[in-house]
Structures are given as C-alpha cells and as structure tokens.
Amino acid sequence: MPRVKSNVTRLKRKKQVMEHARGAFGARSKLWKAAKENVERGWKYAYRDRRNKKREFRKLWIVRINAAAHQNDMTYSVFMDGLKKAGIEVDRKILADLAVHEPAAFTVLAEKARAALS
C-alpha cells in the first residue's frame, strides 16, 4: 500500500482541539497533550450531560407539580391519576409552568382532577 501523509488532517484536528481549549487555564489551553486531554474530557461530560439534563428537568417539574398539588390538598400521584381519568393530557413541563406562574389555572386543573376521582 502507498504511504499516506496525514499532515493536513492532523493539523486540522489539532487546530480544532486547540480552539476548543481556548478558555482553559494555563497549560490546558497552550500545550497539545494537556489541551487534548482537557477537551476530550469536556466532550465526554457534554455527551453524558445532554442525557442527564432531561432527567434533571423532569425531576424539577415533578417537584414543582407536587408542591402545587399539596397546596390544593392532593399528592402528586393522586393529582396525576385524576388528570388521566379526567382525560386531560398536559405534560409535566406545562403543569410545572402553570404551578409557578399561574396558580389559579393550576387550581382549576386540581379541581377537575378531584372531580374525576370521585
């Protein structure tokens, strides 16, 4: 097989890594090995946390809905069960937003959920 010189692609890859390392402190933004390790670690965390972000937000929404449900003398699970039985299909993101910004609207939903349960 013919010999391949990878100079152009190697320098392109190196340039990309050094650009991503620009905000790092000291050698992590200046020296190749340290910069490469720093950037690859950052990319690893970024990949992982793109998935974790979805879990974290769902947990936050559930906490907010539960707090608002308790203000209406219900638990989270009872509230969600009542909404399901009432045929109200609102996702947790919207419910959490209502709980924080529109408590009156959330109270109306809680009443409908309570009515569907009884």
mmCIF file of the C-alpha atoms, coordinates in Angstrom:
data_MODEL
# 
_entry.id   MODEL 
# 
loop_
_atom_site.group_PDB 
_atom_site.id 
_atom_site.type_symbol 
_atom_site.label_atom_id 
_atom_site.label_alt_id 
_atom_site.label_comp_id 
_atom_site.label_asym_id 
_atom_site.label_entity_id 
_atom_site.label_seq_id 
_atom_site.pdbx_PDB_ins_code 
_atom_site.Cartn_x 
_atom_site.Cartn_y 
_atom_site.Cartn_z 
_atom_site.occupancy 
_atom_site.B_iso_or_equiv 
_atom_site.pdbx_formal_charge 
_atom_site.auth_seq_id 
_atom_site.auth_comp_id 
_atom_site.auth_asym_id 
_atom_site.auth_atom_id 
_atom_site.pdbx_PDB_model_num 
ATOM 1   C CA . MET A 1 1   ? 0.000   0.000  0.000  1.00 0.00 ? 1   MET A CA 1 
ATOM 2   C CA . PRO A 1 2   ? 1.146   3.551  -0.625 1.00 0.00 ? 2   PRO A CA 1 
ATOM 3   C CA . ARG A 1 3   ? 2.390   5.684  2.203  1.00 0.00 ? 3   ARG A CA 1 
ATOM 4   C CA . VAL A 1 4   ? -0.091  8.277  3.459  1.00 0.00 ? 4   VAL A CA 1 
ATOM 5   C CA . LYS A 1 5   ? 0.968   11.626 4.863  1.00 0.00 ? 5   LYS A CA 1 
ATOM 6   C CA . SER A 1 6   ? -1.744  12.830 7.212  1.00 0.00 ? 6   SER A CA 1 
ATOM 7   C CA . ASN A 1 7   ? -0.305  16.285 7.733  1.00 0.00 ? 7   ASN A CA 1 
ATOM 8   C CA . VAL A 1 8   ? -3.335  18.277 6.575  1.00 0.00 ? 8   VAL A CA 1 
ATOM 9   C CA . THR A 1 9   ? -5.922  16.263 8.508  1.00 0.00 ? 9   THR A CA 1 
ATOM 10  C CA . ARG A 1 10  ? -3.684  16.054 11.595 1.00 0.00 ? 10  ARG A CA 1 
ATOM 11  C CA . LEU A 1 11  ? -3.204  19.808 11.693 1.00 0.00 ? 11  LEU A CA 1 
ATOM 12  C CA . LYS A 1 12  ? -6.915  20.389 11.099 1.00 0.00 ? 12  LYS A CA 1 
ATOM 13  C CA . ARG A 1 13  ? -7.803  18.117 14.022 1.00 0.00 ? 13  ARG A CA 1 
ATOM 14  C CA . LYS A 1 14  ? -5.152  19.743 16.208 1.00 0.00 ? 14  LYS A CA 1 
ATOM 15  C CA . LYS A 1 15  ? -6.437  23.214 15.334 1.00 0.00 ? 15  LYS A CA 1 
ATOM 16  C CA . GLN A 1 16  ? -9.989  22.166 16.240 1.00 0.00 ? 16  GLN A CA 1 
ATOM 17  C CA . VAL A 1 17  ? -8.877  20.832 19.631 1.00 0.00 ? 17  VAL A CA 1 
ATOM 18  C CA . MET A 1 18  ? -6.779  23.910 20.421 1.00 0.00 ? 18  MET A CA 1 
ATOM 19  C CA . GLU A 1 19  ? -9.697  26.197 19.538 1.00 0.00 ? 19  GLU A CA 1 
ATOM 20  C CA . HIS A 1 20  ? -11.969 24.268 21.926 1.00 0.00 ? 20  HIS A CA 1 
ATOM 21  C CA . ALA A 1 21  ? -9.315  24.514 24.659 1.00 0.00 ? 21  ALA A CA 1 
ATOM 22  C CA . ARG A 1 22  ? -9.094  28.290 24.350 1.00 0.00 ? 22  ARG A CA 1 
ATOM 23  C CA . GLY A 1 23  ? -10.906 29.141 27.592 1.00 0.00 ? 23  GLY A CA 1 
ATOM 24  C CA . ALA A 1 24  ? -8.956  26.695 29.763 1.00 0.00 ? 24  ALA A CA 1 
ATOM 25  C CA . PHE A 1 25  ? -6.389  27.765 32.356 1.00 0.00 ? 25  PHE A CA 1 
ATOM 26  C CA . GLY A 1 26  ? -2.634  27.636 31.816 1.00 0.00 ? 26  GLY A CA 1 
ATOM 27  C CA . ALA A 1 27  ? -1.150  24.655 30.005 1.00 0.00 ? 27  ALA A CA 1 
ATOM 28  C CA . ARG A 1 28  ? -4.595  23.237 29.314 1.00 0.00 ? 28  ARG A CA 1 
ATOM 29  C CA . SER A 1 29  ? -5.048  25.862 26.630 1.00 0.00 ? 29  SER A CA 1 
ATOM 30  C CA . LYS A 1 30  ? -1.430  26.076 25.398 1.00 0.00 ? 30  LYS A CA 1 
ATOM 31  C CA . LEU A 1 31  ? 0.189   22.624 25.345 1.00 0.00 ? 31  LEU A CA 1 
ATOM 32  C CA . TRP A 1 32  ? -1.072  19.953 22.976 1.00 0.00 ? 32  TRP A CA 1 
ATOM 33  C CA . LYS A 1 33  ? -1.283  16.955 25.335 1.00 0.00 ? 33  LYS A CA 1 
ATOM 34  C CA . ALA A 1 34  ? -2.883  18.835 28.205 1.00 0.00 ? 34  ALA A CA 1 
ATOM 35  C CA . ALA A 1 35  ? -5.287  20.637 25.882 1.00 0.00 ? 35  ALA A CA 1 
ATOM 36  C CA . LYS A 1 36  ? -6.293  17.404 24.157 1.00 0.00 ? 36  LYS A CA 1 
ATOM 37  C CA . GLU A 1 37  ? -6.999  15.641 27.474 1.00 0.00 ? 37  GLU A CA 1 
ATOM 38  C CA . ASN A 1 38  ? -8.959  18.626 28.750 1.00 0.00 ? 38  ASN A CA 1 
ATOM 39  C CA . VAL A 1 39  ? -11.089 18.952 25.609 1.00 0.00 ? 39  VAL A CA 1 
ATOM 40  C CA . GLU A 1 40  ? -11.797 15.219 25.335 1.00 0.00 ? 40  GLU A CA 1 
ATOM 41  C CA . ARG A 1 41  ? -12.887 15.147 28.989 1.00 0.00 ? 41  ARG A CA 1 
ATOM 42  C CA . GLY A 1 42  ? -15.149 18.116 28.309 1.00 0.00 ? 42  GLY A CA 1 
ATOM 43  C CA . TRP A 1 43  ? -16.676 16.416 25.296 1.00 0.00 ? 43  TRP A CA 1 
ATOM 44  C CA . LYS A 1 44  ? -17.271 13.280 27.374 1.00 0.00 ? 44  LYS A CA 1 
ATOM 45  C CA . TYR A 1 45  ? -19.082 15.277 30.055 1.00 0.00 ? 45  TYR A CA 1 
ATOM 46  C CA . ALA A 1 46  ? -21.064 17.195 27.444 1.00 0.00 ? 46  ALA A CA 1 
ATOM 47  C CA . TYR A 1 47  ? -22.243 13.935 25.826 1.00 0.00 ? 47  TYR A CA 1 
ATOM 48  C CA . ARG A 1 48  ? -23.239 12.462 29.203 1.00 0.00 ? 48  ARG A CA 1 
ATOM 49  C CA . ASP A 1 49  ? -24.955 15.590 30.452 1.00 0.00 ? 49  ASP A CA 1 
ATOM 50  C CA . ARG A 1 50  ? -27.054 16.090 27.342 1.00 0.00 ? 50  ARG A CA 1 
ATOM 51  C CA . ARG A 1 51  ? -28.865 12.975 28.538 1.00 0.00 ? 51  ARG A CA 1 
ATOM 52  C CA . ASN A 1 52  ? -28.770 13.868 32.233 1.00 0.00 ? 52  ASN A CA 1 
ATOM 53  C CA . LYS A 1 53  ? -30.300 17.285 31.543 1.00 0.00 ? 53  LYS A CA 1 
ATOM 54  C CA . LYS A 1 54  ? -33.559 15.643 30.501 1.00 0.00 ? 54  LYS A CA 1 
ATOM 55  C CA . ARG A 1 55  ? -33.695 13.667 33.777 1.00 0.00 ? 55  ARG A CA 1 
ATOM 56  C CA . GLU A 1 56  ? -32.885 16.721 35.878 1.00 0.00 ? 56  GLU A CA 1 
ATOM 57  C CA . PHE A 1 57  ? -35.613 18.825 34.294 1.00 0.00 ? 57  PHE A CA 1 
ATOM 58  C CA . ARG A 1 58  ? -38.210 16.067 34.690 1.00 0.00 ? 58  ARG A CA 1 
ATOM 59  C CA . LYS A 1 59  ? -37.291 15.795 38.392 1.00 0.00 ? 59  LYS A CA 1 
ATOM 60  C CA . LEU A 1 60  ? -37.627 19.562 38.799 1.00 0.00 ? 60  LEU A CA 1 
ATOM 61  C CA . TRP A 1 61  ? -41.039 19.598 37.098 1.00 0.00 ? 61  TRP A CA 1 
ATOM 62  C CA . ILE A 1 62  ? -42.282 16.780 39.337 1.00 0.00 ? 62  ILE A CA 1 
ATOM 63  C CA . VAL A 1 63  ? -41.115 18.616 42.480 1.00 0.00 ? 63  VAL A CA 1 
ATOM 64  C CA . ARG A 1 64  ? -42.938 21.782 41.383 1.00 0.00 ? 64  ARG A CA 1 
ATOM 65  C CA . ILE A 1 65  ? -46.142 19.918 40.483 1.00 0.00 ? 65  ILE A CA 1 
ATOM 66  C CA . ASN A 1 66  ? -46.040 18.064 43.804 1.00 0.00 ? 66  ASN A CA 1 
ATOM 67  C CA . ALA A 1 67  ? -45.659 21.316 45.754 1.00 0.00 ? 67  ALA A CA 1 
ATOM 68  C CA . ALA A 1 68  ? -48.584 22.895 43.908 1.00 0.00 ? 68  ALA A CA 1 
ATOM 69  C CA . ALA A 1 69  ? -50.678 19.748 44.331 1.00 0.00 ? 69  ALA A CA 1 
ATOM 70  C CA . HIS A 1 70  ? -50.031 19.807 48.087 1.00 0.00 ? 70  HIS A CA 1 
ATOM 71  C CA . GLN A 1 71  ? -51.295 23.393 48.186 1.00 0.00 ? 71  GLN A CA 1 
ATOM 72  C CA . ASN A 1 72  ? -54.529 22.000 46.746 1.00 0.00 ? 72  ASN A CA 1 
ATOM 73  C CA . ASP A 1 73  ? -54.658 19.180 49.319 1.00 0.00 ? 73  ASP A CA 1 
ATOM 74  C CA . MET A 1 74  ? -53.517 16.434 46.930 1.00 0.00 ? 74  MET A CA 1 
ATOM 75  C CA . THR A 1 75  ? -50.380 14.429 46.365 1.00 0.00 ? 75  THR A CA 1 
ATOM 76  C CA . TYR A 1 76  ? -48.535 14.311 43.062 1.00 0.00 ? 76  TYR A CA 1 
ATOM 77  C CA . SER A 1 77  ? -49.625 10.762 42.258 1.00 0.00 ? 77  SER A CA 1 
ATOM 78  C CA . VAL A 1 78  ? -53.285 11.407 43.099 1.00 0.00 ? 78  VAL A CA 1 
ATOM 79  C CA . PHE A 1 79  ? -53.227 14.616 41.040 1.00 0.00 ? 79  PHE A CA 1 
ATOM 80  C CA . MET A 1 80  ? -51.692 12.908 38.004 1.00 0.00 ? 80  MET A CA 1 
ATOM 81  C CA . ASP A 1 81  ? -54.119 9.992  38.294 1.00 0.00 ? 81  ASP A CA 1 
ATOM 82  C CA . GLY A 1 82  ? -57.048 12.419 38.445 1.00 0.00 ? 82  GLY A CA 1 
ATOM 83  C CA . LEU A 1 83  ? -55.819 14.265 35.345 1.00 0.00 ? 83  LEU A CA 1 
ATOM 84  C CA . LYS A 1 84  ? -55.513 10.981 33.485 1.00 0.00 ? 84  LYS A CA 1 
ATOM 85  C CA . LYS A 1 85  ? -59.031 9.905  34.475 1.00 0.00 ? 85  LYS A CA 1 
ATOM 86  C CA . ALA A 1 86  ? -60.390 13.342 33.535 1.00 0.00 ? 86  ALA A CA 1 
ATOM 87  C CA . GLY A 1 87  ? -58.843 12.947 30.079 1.00 0.00 ? 87  GLY A CA 1 
ATOM 88  C CA . ILE A 1 88  ? -56.617 15.994 30.463 1.00 0.00 ? 88  ILE A CA 1 
ATOM 89  C CA . GLU A 1 89  ? -53.388 15.439 28.566 1.00 0.00 ? 89  GLU A CA 1 
ATOM 90  C CA . VAL A 1 90  ? -50.985 18.137 29.706 1.00 0.00 ? 90  VAL A CA 1 
ATOM 91  C CA . ASP A 1 91  ? -47.301 17.307 30.005 1.00 0.00 ? 91  ASP A CA 1 
ATOM 92  C CA . ARG A 1 92  ? -45.261 17.873 33.139 1.00 0.00 ? 92  ARG A CA 1 
ATOM 93  C CA . LYS A 1 93  ? -43.361 20.812 31.691 1.00 0.00 ? 93  LYS A CA 1 
ATOM 94  C CA . ILE A 1 94  ? -46.572 22.785 31.145 1.00 0.00 ? 94  ILE A CA 1 
ATOM 95  C CA . LEU A 1 95  ? -48.012 21.706 34.508 1.00 0.00 ? 95  LEU A CA 1 
ATOM 96  C CA . ALA A 1 96  ? -44.885 22.895 36.318 1.00 0.00 ? 96  ALA A CA 1 
ATOM 97  C CA . ASP A 1 97  ? -45.021 26.214 34.482 1.00 0.00 ? 97  ASP A CA 1 
ATOM 98  C CA . LEU A 1 98  ? -48.675 26.630 35.449 1.00 0.00 ? 98  LEU A CA 1 
ATOM 99  C CA . ALA A 1 99  ? -47.849 25.762 39.044 1.00 0.00 ? 99  ALA A CA 1 
ATOM 100 C CA . VAL A 1 100 ? -45.222 28.523 39.217 1.00 0.00 ? 100 VAL A CA 1 
ATOM 101 C CA . HIS A 1 101 ? -46.716 31.282 37.052 1.00 0.00 ? 101 HIS A CA 1 
ATOM 102 C CA . GLU A 1 102 ? -50.489 30.615 37.018 1.00 0.00 ? 102 GLU A CA 1 
ATOM 103 C CA . PRO A 1 103 ? -51.566 29.146 40.380 1.00 0.00 ? 103 PRO A CA 1 
ATOM 104 C CA . ALA A 1 104 ? -55.243 29.878 39.652 1.00 0.00 ? 104 ALA A CA 1 
ATOM 105 C CA . ALA A 1 105 ? -55.150 27.809 36.469 1.00 0.00 ? 105 ALA A CA 1 
ATOM 106 C CA . PHE A 1 106 ? -53.410 25.001 38.332 1.00 0.00 ? 106 PHE A CA 1 
ATOM 107 C CA . THR A 1 107 ? -56.134 25.097 40.978 1.00 0.00 ? 107 THR A CA 1 
ATOM 108 C CA . VAL A 1 108 ? -58.779 24.673 38.257 1.00 0.00 ? 108 VAL A CA 1 
ATOM 109 C CA . LEU A 1 109 ? -56.913 21.619 36.970 1.00 0.00 ? 109 LEU A CA 1 
ATOM 110 C CA . ALA A 1 110 ? -56.704 20.246 40.513 1.00 0.00 ? 110 ALA A CA 1 
ATOM 111 C CA . GLU A 1 111 ? -60.459 20.644 40.951 1.00 0.00 ? 111 GLU A CA 1 
ATOM 112 C CA . LYS A 1 112 ? -61.090 18.801 37.672 1.00 0.00 ? 112 LYS A CA 1 
ATOM 113 C CA . ALA A 1 113 ? -58.726 16.030 38.744 1.00 0.00 ? 113 ALA A CA 1 
ATOM 114 C CA . ARG A 1 114 ? -60.502 15.769 42.124 1.00 0.00 ? 114 ARG A CA 1 
ATOM 115 C CA . ALA A 1 115 ? -63.906 15.629 40.388 1.00 0.00 ? 115 ALA A CA 1 
ATOM 116 C CA . ALA A 1 116 ? -62.717 12.848 38.067 1.00 0.00 ? 116 ALA A CA 1 
ATOM 117 C CA . LEU A 1 117 ? -61.531 10.779 41.028 1.00 0.00 ? 117 LEU A CA 1 
ATOM 118 C CA . SER A 1 118 ? -64.801 10.927 42.936 1.00 0.00 ? 118 SER A CA 1 
# 
